């Protein structure tokens, strides 16, 4: 179309610089890794815009994408912000104001306190008036940051502190609000698209109920739960809200939906959502293209009756996280292997990484958005994603935001093999062991060379086997990894098996007396000192990793023997933090 702009796209998933820099015609470094010095540094970004002569900016998914001050500064410089205007960002970015506007627009809202909570004690008072459980959340921002559920006074005080700290860290705004927590709801959102000429559409829904720590893991479109009448009612209310603030661009109105299909306004995200690809899959619309057209001043090309639901799409968020720790604690490292299933029909992969990319502590742990892939080098959540997708409850549509804790009350333990699958696994491991023995006889050098040849050959059949010789008894360990599930199988020779009973077993560390960091991150606060007596469950320190704060607590009532960390220090996974007597 005429009047095409030179555009700078500010990507949010930028902890992996190789890909987006390689794709760009021109790249400008905006600062070091910490976000406050780079992607939240407006001065640096404005200078990059001046250097490149950019006429428009698409802000991506996060950081400054919902920052009204950034949009205002762009307008002052005569640069177009590819998104809504500052008034709409202000109105919908403030959860308190947005809720009042939603009420006025006849949008269903959750009961709660419509003002700013001043301190922890006021939070307790308000929570008691509303009735537990309550949701404490940041007035600015979203994405699960600055949100806590409280079931009693103690959790309210703790939730107020953590939510305000996370909100300040992520959004530069520590204001909080409190509302009634809808227990066991579904999280369903409506995609809206509006132009500058008063036209607005709803592009169907996305179900985002599979979550951990209030952050989405698996999304699908359309929802298997909604009927046409409820879908239309939600869509019309979403459009009504968009028109109430004269919204123009792509945006998302999020709702909580109970078991009786009652729905309540949660918030509006005035930006492109991470999960937008599944809407594009079922509607055939390119949302980024539509955002650019709207920003340029064109009218929408479609009417509401033109918006289809063609098929069904599901998106899995692949995170650099350990799913066996609280359904996903951050993991860092270098990707030694990364393969996307781009050769499969009907599969779309959105990512910003490649083999060799580093996953750091500074950014969101998302690696890619995909339905299947192979990834080695960092701990990832693909095993959990696979189990979710094939679980009978997910298949039948019986899901809610409590899906993970309900299905895995003791935490995720991995795929459970049937008796037949166990036999197949052991047979495969034994066969590979014998093959390695025979292959090694053909080489004069150390046996590890034969191992490397075996690993490469097996990898071509999509079964990766790592083979490690340990101890004088020739014990062999096989890590058998399909594209989604990993198993460790120990293979022993007859001699090793007969002698293994005499080998001393490693005694597990007494974790009740030693607190180690479960993830790499930065120590935000240390609440104890040597000689202090702590109660079981009492907070000892706080670790921030990938923009989320995690409270480390005492496993028992005891006296603090020593403290090995201090605020501001960077710690690695497994680092000793505190010892108890």
matplotlib code that plots the C-alpha trace (Angstrom):
import matplotlib.pyplot as plt

x = [0.0, 1.2, 3.0, 5.0, 7.1, 10.6, 10.0, 12.1, 10.7, 11.6, 11.5, 10.8, 12.4, 15.8, 17.9, 18.9, 20.4, 21.7, 18.4, 16.7, 20.0, 20.6, 17.1, 17.3, 18.5, 20.0, 20.7, 21.5, 22.7, 20.6, 22.6, 23.8, 21.7, 19.9, 16.5, 16.7, 19.8, 18.5, 15.0, 13.4, 15.8, 13.7, 16.6, 18.6, 15.7, 14.8, 18.4, 18.3, 15.2, 16.9, 20.0, 18.0, 15.5, 12.6, 9.2, 7.2, 7.9, 6.2, 6.9, 6.6, 5.0, 6.3, 8.7, 7.5, 4.6, 2.0, 3.9, 2.0, 5.1, 7.0, 4.1, 4.0, 7.7, 7.3, 4.5, 6.6, 9.3, 6.8, 7.2, 4.2, 3.5, 2.1, -0.5, -3.3, -3.0, -1.8, -5.3, -6.3, -3.1, -3.6, -7.2, -6.7, -3.2, -4.4, -6.5, -8.4, -9.4, -10.1, -12.5, -14.5, -14.6, -15.7, -18.5, -19.7, -19.6, -21.8, -19.1, -19.3, -16.7, -15.4, -16.4, -13.5, -11.9, -11.8, -9.0, -5.3, -4.3, -2.0, -0.2, -0.3, -2.6, -5.1, -4.8, -5.8, -8.7, -10.0, -9.5, -11.6, -14.4, -14.4, -14.0, -11.2, -9.8, -8.7, -6.4, -3.7, -2.4, -0.4, -2.5, -0.1, 1.2, 0.3, 1.7, 1.4, 3.8, 2.9, 0.0, -0.7, -3.6, -4.3, -6.4, -5.7, -4.2, -0.6, -0.8, -2.3, 0.6, 3.1, 1.3, 1.2, 4.9, 5.9, 3.3, 4.4, 8.1, 7.5, 5.3, 7.9, 10.6, 8.6, 6.5, 8.1, 4.7, 4.1, 0.3, -1.9, -5.6, -7.5, -10.5, -12.4, -10.6, -12.9, -11.8, -11.3, -12.1, -11.3, -9.2, -10.6, -9.7, -11.2, -9.0, -10.2, -9.2, -10.2, -9.3, -9.2, -12.6, -14.8, -14.9, -14.1, -14.2, -13.9, -11.7, -13.0, -11.5, -8.4, -8.6, -5.5, -6.5, -3.4, -1.2, 1.5, 2.1, -0.6, 1.4, 0.1, 1.6, -0.8, -3.4, -6.0, -8.4, -11.3, -12.3, -14.0, -16.1, -17.9, -21.1, -22.0, -24.2, -21.6, -18.9, -20.9, -21.8, -18.1, -17.1, -19.7, -18.7, -15.1, -15.9, -18.0, -15.0, -12.7, -15.1, -15.5, -11.9, -11.7, -9.3, -7.4, -5.1, -5.0, -5.8, -7.0, -9.8, -9.3, -12.2, -12.6, -15.3, -16.9, -18.5, -21.9, -20.4, -20.7, -17.8, -16.1, -13.7, -10.2, -8.1, -7.3, -3.9, -3.2, -0.6, 0.0, -0.3, 2.3, -0.4, -1.7, -0.5, -3.4, -5.9, -4.1, -4.4, -8.1, -9.1, -6.4, -5.7, -2.1, -2.5, 0.8, -0.1, -3.5, -1.8, 0.5, -2.5, -4.5, -1.5, -1.2, -4.8, -6.5, -10.0, -10.5, -10.8, -13.4, -16.8, -17.8, -19.6, -16.3, -14.4, -14.4, -13.4, -11.5, -10.4, -8.7, -5.2, -3.1, 0.1, 2.6, 5.1, 8.5, 10.3, 13.8, 12.5, 12.6, 9.1, 9.9, 10.3, 7.0, 5.9, 8.8, 11.7, 14.1, 17.0, 20.0, 22.7, 23.6, 21.5, 23.7, 20.9, 17.8, 15.6, 12.2, 9.5, 9.2, 8.9, 5.5, 2.3, 0.2, 3.0, 4.1, 7.1, 7.7, 11.1, 14.1, 16.9, 19.2, 21.8, 24.4, 22.1, 22.5, 19.6, 20.3, 18.8, 17.8, 14.8, 11.6, 12.5, 10.4, 12.3, 9.7, 6.0, 5.4, 3.6, 6.7, 10.5, 13.9, 16.0, 19.1, 21.6, 19.2, 16.4, 13.1, 9.4, 8.7, 8.0, 5.3, 3.8, 3.5, 1.8, -0.7, -1.6, -2.3, -4.0, -7.7, -8.9, -7.3, -8.6, -12.1, -11.9, -12.2, -9.7, -9.4, -6.6, -6.1, -5.4, -1.8, -2.1, -5.2, -3.7, -0.3, -0.9, 2.5, 4.2, 5.1, 7.1, 7.3, 5.8, 4.7, 5.5, 3.2, 4.5, 4.8, 6.6, 9.1, 9.9, 10.5, 12.7, 14.8, 15.1, 16.2, 18.8, 20.2, 20.4, 22.3, 24.6, 25.5, 25.9, 28.3, 30.3, 30.6, 31.4, 34.1, 36.0, 36.7, 38.6, 42.1, 41.6, 39.7, 36.1, 34.6, 35.2, 32.9, 30.4, 30.4, 29.8, 26.9, 25.3, 25.4, 24.0, 21.1, 20.3, 19.5, 16.6, 15.4, 16.6, 19.4, 21.5, 24.3, 26.7, 28.9, 31.4, 31.8, 33.8, 36.0, 32.9, 32.0, 28.6, 26.8, 24.1, 21.7, 19.7, 17.0, 15.3, 12.4, 11.4, 9.4, 10.3, 13.7, 14.5, 17.7, 18.5, 21.4, 23.0, 25.4, 27.6, 27.0, 30.1, 29.1, 25.6, 27.0, 29.4, 27.1, 25.5, 28.9, 29.2, 28.2, 25.3, 25.5, 23.6, 21.1, 21.9, 19.8, 17.8, 16.0, 19.2, 20.6, 18.9, 20.2, 19.1, 16.7, 17.5, 20.0, 19.0, 19.7, 19.3, 16.8, 16.6, 18.0, 15.7, 17.9, 21.3, 23.4, 21.9, 18.4, 15.7, 13.4, 10.1, 9.1, 7.9, 9.4, 11.0, 14.8, 15.6, 14.1, 15.6, 14.6, 14.9, 13.7, 11.5, 9.8, 10.5, 10.6, 10.5, 12.9, 11.6, 12.9, 12.1, 12.1, 12.2, 15.9, 18.6, 20.5, 24.1, 25.4, 24.3, 26.2, 24.5, 23.6, 21.2, 22.4, 24.5, 24.0, 23.6, 23.6, 21.4, 22.4, 24.4, 24.4, 22.3, 21.8, 22.7, 20.5, 21.7]
y = [0.0, 3.6, 5.5, 2.7, 3.6, 2.9, 1.0, 0.0, -3.0, -3.1, -6.8, -7.9, -11.4, -9.9, -12.0, -13.9, -11.1, -13.2, -13.8, -10.4, -8.6, -10.9, -10.3, -6.5, -4.3, -2.0, -2.7, -0.3, -1.3, 0.4, -0.6, -3.5, -6.5, -5.1, -3.8, -0.5, 0.4, -0.8, -1.8, 0.4, 3.3, 5.7, 8.0, 5.2, 4.1, 7.6, 8.1, 4.8, 6.2, 9.4, 7.6, 5.4, 8.0, 5.7, 7.1, 4.5, 2.2, -1.2, -1.8, -5.6, -7.5, -5.9, -3.4, 0.0, -1.4, -0.1, 2.9, 6.1, 8.3, 6.5, 7.0, 10.7, 11.1, 9.5, 11.8, 14.8, 13.8, 13.2, 9.4, 7.2, 4.7, 1.5, 1.0, 3.0, 6.6, 7.8, 8.3, 4.7, 3.4, 5.5, 4.4, 0.7, 0.5, 1.6, -1.3, 0.9, 3.4, 0.6, -1.1, 2.1, 2.7, -1.0, -0.5, 2.6, 0.7, -2.0, -4.6, -7.3, -6.6, -8.5, -7.1, -5.3, -2.1, 0.6, 2.7, 2.5, 0.4, 2.5, -0.1, -3.6, -2.9, -1.2, -4.2, -6.5, -4.3, -4.2, -8.0, -8.6, -6.4, -8.1, -11.6, -14.1, -15.2, -12.0, -11.1, -8.5, -7.1, -4.3, -1.4, -1.0, -3.8, -7.4, -10.7, -12.2, -9.8, -8.2, -10.6, -12.6, -14.6, -14.2, -16.5, -14.9, -11.8, -13.1, -13.9, -10.5, -8.7, -10.8, -10.5, -6.7, -6.5, -8.9, -7.5, -3.9, -4.8, -6.8, -4.0, -1.4, -3.6, -4.5, -1.4, 1.4, 1.8, 0.1, 0.9, -2.0, -2.9, -5.7, -7.6, -10.8, -13.9, -16.0, -19.5, -22.2, -20.0, -20.2, -17.4, -16.5, -13.4, -11.6, -10.2, -6.8, -4.7, -1.1, 1.8, 5.6, 5.9, 4.4, 0.9, -2.1, -5.9, -8.8, -11.6, -14.5, -15.8, -17.5, -19.8, -19.3, -21.3, -23.5, -21.3, -21.4, -18.4, -16.5, -16.8, -18.6, -21.9, -23.3, -21.3, -22.5, -20.8, -21.1, -22.2, -25.6, -24.2, -21.3, -21.5, -19.0, -17.0, -16.5, -15.9, -13.1, -11.5, -11.4, -10.1, -7.3, -6.3, -6.2, -4.0, -1.8, -1.2, -0.5, 2.1, 3.7, 4.7, 5.4, 2.5, 2.1, -0.9, -4.5, -5.1, -7.9, -7.8, -10.5, -12.2, -14.7, -17.2, -19.4, -22.9, -21.4, -19.2, -16.0, -13.8, -10.9, -8.2, -8.7, -6.2, -4.9, -5.3, -2.4, -4.2, -7.3, -10.4, -13.2, -15.7, -13.7, -16.4, -18.8, -16.0, -15.5, -19.2, -19.4, -16.1, -15.7, -12.2, -10.9, -8.8, -7.0, -6.0, -4.8, -2.7, -1.0, -0.2, 1.2, 3.3, 4.7, 5.8, 3.2, 1.9, -1.7, -4.0, -6.4, -6.4, -8.5, -11.1, -11.6, -12.9, -16.7, -19.6, -21.9, -24.9, -24.9, -23.9, -24.5, -22.7, -24.1, -21.7, -23.3, -21.8, -22.2, -23.6, -26.7, -28.1, -30.4, -27.4, -25.6, -26.3, -24.2, -22.3, -20.4, -22.1, -20.4, -21.7, -22.0, -23.9, -26.7, -28.0, -26.4, -27.8, -26.4, -28.6, -26.3, -29.2, -30.3, -29.2, -26.9, -26.1, -22.5, -21.5, -18.1, -17.7, -15.4, -18.0, -20.4, -23.0, -21.3, -18.6, -17.8, -17.8, -15.2, -14.1, -10.7, -11.4, -13.5, -17.2, -17.8, -19.6, -20.1, -20.6, -23.9, -27.2, -29.5, -29.2, -30.5, -28.5, -29.3, -27.3, -25.7, -27.2, -26.6, -27.3, -29.4, -32.6, -30.7, -29.2, -32.7, -34.1, -31.2, -31.6, -35.4, -35.3, -36.5, -33.4, -31.1, -33.2, -33.1, -29.3, -29.8, -27.1, -24.1, -21.9, -24.5, -27.3, -27.8, -28.0, -30.2, -32.6, -32.7, -32.0, -33.2, -31.3, -32.5, -35.7, -36.4, -39.0, -42.2, -45.3, -48.2, -51.7, -52.2, -48.9, -49.8, -53.1, -51.3, -48.7, -51.3, -53.4, -50.4, -49.4, -53.0, -53.1, -49.8, -51.0, -54.1, -52.0, -49.7, -52.6, -54.1, -50.8, -49.9, -53.1, -51.6, -48.6, -48.5, -45.2, -44.4, -45.7, -42.2, -41.9, -44.9, -43.3, -40.1, -42.0, -43.8, -40.6, -39.0, -42.0, -42.4, -38.7, -39.1, -41.3, -38.7, -40.7, -38.9, -41.0, -39.7, -42.4, -42.0, -44.5, -44.1, -46.1, -49.1, -51.3, -50.0, -48.6, -47.1, -44.5, -43.8, -40.6, -41.6, -38.5, -38.4, -34.9, -34.5, -37.0, -37.9, -41.0, -42.1, -45.8, -47.4, -50.4, -52.6, -55.5, -58.8, -58.1, -54.5, -55.6, -58.2, -55.7, -52.7, -53.7, -53.1, -49.6, -46.9, -44.8, -41.0, -39.7, -37.0, -33.5, -32.5, -29.7, -28.8, -27.3, -25.9, -23.4, -23.4, -21.2, -23.3, -21.1, -18.5, -15.0, -11.9, -11.6, -8.9, -9.0, -11.1, -11.1, -12.9, -12.8, -15.3, -16.0, -15.2, -17.8, -18.5, -20.4, -23.0, -21.3, -17.9, -15.9, -16.0, -14.2, -13.2, -14.2, -12.4, -14.3, -13.3, -10.5, -12.7, -12.5, -15.8, -16.0, -18.6, -19.9, -22.0, -25.7, -25.9, -23.9, -23.3, -20.8, -19.3, -20.6, -18.6, -16.4, -16.7, -14.1, -10.4, -8.1, -7.3, -10.4, -12.8, -16.4, -19.6, -22.6, -24.7, -21.9, -22.0, -19.1, -19.9, -22.6, -23.4, -25.2]
z = [0.0, -0.6, 2.1, 3.5, 6.6, 7.6, 10.9, 13.9, 15.7, 19.3, 20.2, 23.8, 23.7, 23.3, 25.6, 22.5, 20.3, 17.3, 15.5, 15.7, 14.9, 12.0, 10.6, 10.9, 8.1, 10.7, 14.4, 17.2, 20.6, 23.3, 26.3, 28.5, 29.6, 32.6, 31.3, 33.3, 31.3, 27.9, 26.9, 29.6, 28.9, 26.9, 26.2, 24.6, 22.5, 21.4, 20.3, 18.3, 16.6, 15.7, 14.4, 12.1, 11.0, 11.9, 11.2, 13.3, 16.2, 17.0, 20.6, 20.7, 23.6, 26.8, 28.3, 26.9, 24.9, 27.3, 28.6, 27.9, 28.5, 25.8, 23.3, 24.3, 23.7, 20.3, 19.4, 20.5, 18.0, 15.2, 15.3, 15.1, 17.9, 16.3, 19.0, 20.7, 21.7, 25.1, 26.5, 25.8, 27.2, 30.3, 30.8, 30.2, 31.7, 35.1, 36.4, 38.8, 36.1, 33.6, 36.0, 36.5, 32.7, 32.2, 34.7, 32.9, 29.5, 31.0, 31.1, 33.8, 36.6, 39.6, 43.1, 44.7, 46.0, 43.3, 44.8, 45.4, 48.5, 50.6, 52.7, 54.0, 56.9, 54.6, 52.4, 55.3, 56.1, 52.5, 52.2, 55.3, 53.9, 50.5, 52.0, 51.4, 49.0, 47.4, 44.4, 45.1, 41.8, 40.3, 39.0, 36.0, 33.8, 33.5, 32.4, 35.9, 37.4, 40.7, 41.4, 44.5, 45.9, 49.6, 51.7, 55.1, 56.8, 56.8, 53.0, 52.4, 54.1, 52.3, 49.0, 49.3, 49.8, 47.0, 44.5, 45.2, 44.7, 41.5, 40.2, 40.8, 39.3, 36.2, 35.5, 37.6, 39.4, 42.8, 43.1, 43.9, 43.9, 45.6, 44.3, 45.0, 43.8, 41.6, 42.7, 40.0, 37.0, 33.3, 31.8, 28.4, 26.5, 23.5, 20.7, 19.5, 16.5, 16.1, 13.7, 14.0, 12.3, 15.0, 13.7, 16.0, 15.7, 18.0, 16.5, 18.7, 21.9, 23.2, 26.2, 28.4, 31.5, 31.7, 33.9, 36.6, 38.9, 37.0, 33.7, 30.7, 29.5, 26.9, 25.0, 22.5, 20.1, 20.1, 23.6, 23.8, 26.7, 25.0, 23.1, 20.3, 22.6, 25.3, 22.7, 21.1, 24.5, 25.5, 22.1, 22.2, 25.7, 24.6, 21.7, 23.9, 26.2, 23.3, 21.9, 25.3, 25.3, 21.5, 21.1, 17.8, 17.2, 18.3, 21.9, 24.2, 26.8, 29.4, 31.3, 34.1, 33.3, 36.0, 35.6, 34.7, 31.9, 33.9, 32.8, 34.5, 33.1, 34.3, 32.4, 28.9, 27.4, 25.0, 23.0, 20.9, 23.0, 23.1, 22.1, 19.1, 16.6, 17.4, 16.6, 13.3, 12.6, 13.0, 11.4, 8.6, 9.7, 10.2, 13.4, 13.1, 9.5, 10.8, 13.5, 11.0, 8.7, 11.6, 12.7, 9.2, 9.3, 7.1, 7.9, 8.8, 5.8, 7.4, 8.9, 12.0, 9.8, 7.9, 10.9, 10.7, 13.0, 10.7, 12.7, 16.1, 17.1, 20.3, 21.4, 23.8, 25.5, 25.6, 28.6, 29.9, 33.1, 35.2, 35.2, 38.1, 40.4, 41.2, 37.5, 36.3, 38.0, 35.7, 34.1, 32.4, 30.0, 26.4, 23.9, 22.6, 20.3, 19.0, 16.2, 15.2, 13.6, 10.7, 8.2, 9.7, 8.1, 10.2, 12.7, 13.3, 15.4, 16.8, 18.4, 18.8, 19.3, 17.6, 18.6, 20.7, 22.1, 25.8, 28.2, 30.8, 34.1, 32.8, 30.7, 30.5, 30.2, 27.1, 24.3, 21.7, 21.0, 19.3, 19.4, 19.2, 19.0, 20.2, 22.6, 24.5, 26.6, 29.2, 31.3, 29.6, 30.1, 27.0, 29.1, 31.0, 27.8, 26.3, 29.3, 29.4, 25.7, 26.0, 29.4, 29.3, 31.1, 28.5, 25.6, 27.0, 27.8, 31.5, 32.5, 34.7, 36.1, 38.8, 36.2, 37.2, 41.0, 40.6, 38.1, 39.8, 43.5, 44.5, 41.6, 38.1, 38.2, 34.5, 32.2, 34.0, 31.9, 31.5, 32.1, 28.4, 27.9, 30.7, 29.0, 25.7, 27.4, 29.1, 26.0, 24.0, 26.6, 26.7, 22.9, 22.8, 25.5, 23.5, 20.3, 22.1, 23.4, 19.9, 18.3, 20.8, 19.8, 16.4, 17.8, 19.2, 21.0, 24.2, 24.2, 24.2, 20.5, 19.9, 22.1, 20.0, 16.8, 18.4, 19.7, 16.3, 14.6, 17.0, 16.9, 13.2, 14.3, 16.8, 19.8, 21.6, 23.8, 26.1, 27.1, 30.2, 31.5, 35.3, 37.9, 37.5, 37.2, 33.7, 34.7, 31.7, 31.9, 29.0, 28.8, 26.4, 25.0, 22.6, 21.4, 24.6, 27.4, 29.0, 31.0, 32.7, 32.5, 34.3, 32.4, 34.3, 33.3, 35.2, 37.3, 38.0, 39.0, 41.5, 43.0, 43.0, 46.3, 48.0, 46.7, 49.3, 48.2, 48.4, 51.4, 50.4, 51.8, 54.8, 53.1, 56.4, 57.7, 54.5, 52.1, 48.6, 45.7, 43.5, 40.5, 39.2, 40.1, 42.2, 46.0, 46.6, 50.3, 53.3, 56.3, 58.9, 60.4, 62.4, 65.8, 64.8, 65.5, 62.6, 62.5, 59.9, 56.8, 57.8, 55.0, 55.0, 51.7, 48.4, 45.0, 41.8, 38.6, 35.2, 36.6, 39.2, 43.0, 44.9, 48.7, 50.2, 53.5, 56.5, 56.4, 60.2, 63.4, 64.2, 64.9, 62.0, 61.9, 59.0, 56.1, 52.8, 50.7, 50.8, 48.9, 45.4, 44.9, 41.9, 42.9, 40.8, 41.1, 44.1, 45.7, 49.5, 51.0, 54.7, 57.2, 60.2, 63.3]

ax = plt.figure().add_subplot(projection="3d")
ax.plot(x, y, z, "-o")
ax.set_aspect("equal")
plt.show()
